[in-house]
Amino acid sequence: MKVSVIIPCLNERAVISRAVASAWQSGTLEVIVADGGSDDGTWEHLRHLNCQAVRCSRGRAVQQNRAAQLARGEVLLFLHADCRLAPGCVAQALQALARFGHAVGGAFRQRIEARGLAFRLLELGNGMRALWGQCPFGDQALFIRRRVFQQLGGFPPVPLMEDVLLARAAAARGQWLLLSGPVQVSPRRWLRRGVLRQTLHNWRLLWGLRRGEPLEQLAATYEAIR
């Protein structure tokens, strides 16, 4: 099997080159970057990087689905632009999927690039949610068998939490794995709002999803604090 790394981005000129480089260092077959209409020079910068760049409508679900249509790998790995894969991540994914045939895909343990006990607790909690709750998030670098992704119709075309909805749908077909990775994660969201406030907001979004609140309404709340 081969892995295609897909990176959605929007105004990520400062960090996109690191994400692309980490994917190649991890052993991917190809890197496809889907730009959602950046106006900070990201799109122009992509021409100088070793990747296949595609421009499409804004929205992480739309961008990732578009890139997945171009991918050639039997495994699709979705990497956020402000995250980086450790050199062994692709090999870990392939070995795990070969060993556990019932698994639909997986994610990686995080290493948030900031010091402090609060960040270590976040890493632990996110890992437990992915493993025991079978609900990995996009910033854990989801990877999924291409056939399963296609059977599910890709990411649902929603404005927010497309990763959670895909994870839940895929969990009905098989197990999500949690691998050691790690995936290096930027702490910028937590540093901007504070660890506690950002975490509580994430929980609020999940609770709203469970209650059936309109995703457009939840997305508006999310955008308001970015």
Secondary structure, DSSP 8 states (H G I E B T S, - for coil): --EEEEEEESS-TTTHHHHHHHHHHHT-SEEEEEE----SSHHHHHTTSSSEEEE--S-HHHHHHHHHHH---SEEEE--TTEEE-TTHHHHHHHHHHH-TTEEEEEEEEEESS-SHHHHHHHHHHHHHHHTS----GGG--EEEHHHHHHTTSS-S-SS-HHHHHHHHHHTTSEEEEEEEEEEE--HHHHHH-HHHHHHHHHHHHHHHHHT--HHHHHHHHHHH-
